[in-house]
Amino acid sequence: MNIVLNILVSAVAVFVTGRLLSGVTIDGFGTAILVAIVLGIVNGVLGPVLLLLTLPINFLTLGLFTFVIIGALVMLTAALVPGFKVASFWWALGFAFVLALVNSVFHAVTKV
């Protein structure tokens, strides 16, 4: 039950973020649910692997290369989910940043 509620809160955050940014298009709330699920899986599986593989670059850039990885994961999600389009890498980076803010606010309010 808690996982379903967490996915719904994340989907609302994805939907709101998609409406706030003009370079990101989401067809509907069903697409937002799918984006939340796929982004969670991609971040959970590929995120740690990529961070480990790019550890030397991350160390040299004082952690700033992490933003490149996050943008790439959002672009990968956009390639995998039909109905979710991101105009460029910079929009993907902005989407990840705004999504983190909106998601943290929603999770704080709902206590999920």
Sine and cosine of phi, psi and omega as CSV:
sin_phi,cos_phi,sin_psi,cos_psi,sin_omega,cos_omega
0.00,0.00,-0.66,0.75,-0.02,-1.00
-0.91,0.40,-0.56,0.83,0.01,-1.00
-0.93,0.38,-0.66,0.75,0.01,-1.00
-0.89,0.45,-0.69,0.73,0.02,-1.00
-0.91,0.42,-0.63,0.77,0.03,-1.00
-0.90,0.44,-0.66,0.75,0.03,-1.00
-0.91,0.41,-0.66,0.75,0.01,-1.00
-0.91,0.42,-0.65,0.76,0.04,-1.00
-0.91,0.41,-0.66,0.75,0.04,-1.00
-0.91,0.41,-0.60,0.80,0.02,-1.00
-0.91,0.41,-0.64,0.77,0.07,-1.00
-0.89,0.45,-0.65,0.76,0.03,-1.00
-0.90,0.44,-0.65,0.76,0.04,-1.00
-0.90,0.44,-0.69,0.72,-0.02,-1.00
-0.89,0.45,-0.71,0.70,0.01,-1.00
-0.90,0.43,-0.67,0.74,0.00,-1.00
-0.90,0.43,-0.64,0.77,0.04,-1.00
-0.90,0.44,-0.53,0.85,0.03,-1.00
-0.98,0.22,-0.47,0.88,-0.02,-1.00
-0.97,0.24,-0.54,0.84,-0.08,-1.00
-0.97,-0.23,0.78,-0.63,-0.05,-1.00
-0.97,0.23,-0.35,0.94,0.00,-1.00
-1.00,0.07,0.03,1.00,-0.01,-1.00
-0.84,-0.54,0.79,-0.62,0.03,-1.00
-0.86,-0.50,0.72,-0.70,0.06,-1.00
-0.79,-0.61,0.81,-0.58,-0.11,-0.99
-0.91,0.42,-0.62,0.78,-0.03,-1.00
-0.18,-0.98,-0.08,-1.00,-0.05,-1.00
-0.94,0.33,-0.51,0.86,0.08,-1.00
-0.88,0.47,-0.65,0.76,0.07,-1.00
-0.91,0.41,-0.61,0.79,0.02,-1.00
-0.90,0.44,-0.62,0.79,0.06,-1.00
-0.90,0.44,-0.69,0.72,0.02,-1.00
-0.90,0.43,-0.64,0.77,0.05,-1.00
-0.89,0.45,-0.67,0.74,0.01,-1.00
-0.88,0.47,-0.67,0.74,0.00,-1.00
-0.93,0.38,-0.76,0.65,-0.05,-1.00
-0.91,0.41,-0.66,0.75,0.02,-1.00
-0.90,0.43,-0.61,0.79,0.06,-1.00
-0.90,0.44,-0.67,0.74,0.02,-1.00
-0.93,0.38,-0.71,0.71,0.00,-1.00
-0.89,0.46,-0.70,0.72,0.02,-1.00
-0.92,0.40,-0.58,0.82,-0.03,-1.00
-0.96,0.26,-0.55,0.84,-0.07,-1.00
-0.99,-0.11,-0.82,0.58,-0.09,-1.00
-0.99,0.12,-0.50,0.86,-0.05,-1.00
-0.82,0.57,-0.82,0.57,0.00,-1.00
-0.89,0.45,-0.58,0.81,0.01,-1.00
-0.90,0.43,-0.72,0.69,0.00,-1.00
-0.91,0.41,-0.62,0.79,0.04,-1.00
-0.90,0.43,-0.61,0.80,0.03,-1.00
-0.94,0.34,-0.67,0.75,0.00,-1.00
-0.93,0.38,-0.51,0.86,-0.03,-1.00
-0.98,-0.20,0.34,0.94,-0.03,-1.00
-0.84,0.55,-0.69,0.73,0.03,-1.00
-0.88,0.47,-0.67,0.74,0.02,-1.00
-0.92,0.40,-0.65,0.76,0.03,-1.00
-0.89,0.46,-0.63,0.78,0.02,-1.00
-0.91,0.41,-0.68,0.73,-0.01,-1.00
-0.93,0.38,-0.52,0.85,-0.02,-1.00
-1.00,-0.10,0.17,0.99,0.01,-1.00
0.85,0.52,0.61,0.79,0.06,-1.00
1.00,0.03,-0.07,1.00,-0.04,-1.00
-0.95,0.32,-0.38,0.92,0.02,-1.00
-0.92,0.39,-0.31,0.95,0.06,-1.00
-0.85,0.52,-0.58,0.82,0.02,-1.00
-0.90,0.43,-0.58,0.82,0.05,-1.00
-0.90,0.44,-0.67,0.74,0.02,-1.00
-0.90,0.44,-0.69,0.72,0.00,-1.00
-0.88,0.47,-0.70,0.72,0.05,-1.00
-0.88,0.47,-0.64,0.77,0.02,-1.00
-0.92,0.40,-0.60,0.80,0.03,-1.00
-0.93,0.38,-0.59,0.81,0.07,-1.00
-0.93,0.37,-0.64,0.77,0.05,-1.00
-0.90,0.43,-0.62,0.79,0.06,-1.00
-0.90,0.44,-0.66,0.75,0.04,-1.00
-0.89,0.46,-0.64,0.77,0.03,-1.00
-0.90,0.43,-0.55,0.84,0.03,-1.00
-0.96,0.28,-0.48,0.88,-0.06,-1.00
-1.00,0.07,-0.51,0.86,-0.11,-0.99
-0.98,-0.22,0.89,-0.46,0.08,-1.00
-0.95,0.32,0.64,-0.77,-0.02,-1.00
1.00,-0.05,-0.05,1.00,0.05,-1.00
-0.87,-0.49,0.92,-0.40,-0.07,-1.00
-0.82,-0.58,0.68,-0.73,0.05,-1.00
-0.84,-0.54,0.79,-0.62,-0.13,-0.99
-0.92,0.39,-0.64,0.77,-0.04,-1.00
-0.40,-0.92,0.05,-1.00,0.03,-1.00
-0.88,0.47,-0.62,0.78,-0.03,-1.00
-0.92,0.39,-0.59,0.81,0.09,-1.00
-0.92,0.38,-0.57,0.82,0.06,-1.00
-0.90,0.43,-0.66,0.76,0.04,-1.00
-0.91,0.41,-0.68,0.74,0.06,-1.00
-0.90,0.43,-0.63,0.78,0.04,-1.00
-0.88,0.48,-0.70,0.72,0.00,-1.00
-0.90,0.44,-0.65,0.76,-0.01,-1.00
-0.92,0.39,-0.76,0.65,-0.01,-1.00
-0.92,0.39,-0.61,0.79,0.04,-1.00
-0.89,0.47,-0.64,0.77,0.03,-1.00
-0.89,0.46,-0.66,0.75,0.02,-1.00
-0.92,0.40,-0.75,0.66,-0.03,-1.00
-0.91,0.42,-0.66,0.75,0.01,-1.00
-0.89,0.45,-0.65,0.76,0.01,-1.00
-0.93,0.38,-0.59,0.80,0.05,-1.00
-0.91,0.41,-0.73,0.69,0.00,-1.00
-0.90,0.44,-0.64,0.77,0.00,-1.00
-0.94,0.33,-0.52,0.85,0.06,-1.00
-0.94,0.35,-0.62,0.79,-0.02,-1.00
-0.95,0.31,-0.67,0.75,-0.05,-1.00
-1.00,0.05,-0.20,0.98,0.01,-1.00
0.85,0.53,0.62,0.79,0.02,-1.00
-1.00,-0.03,0.00,0.00,0.00,0.00
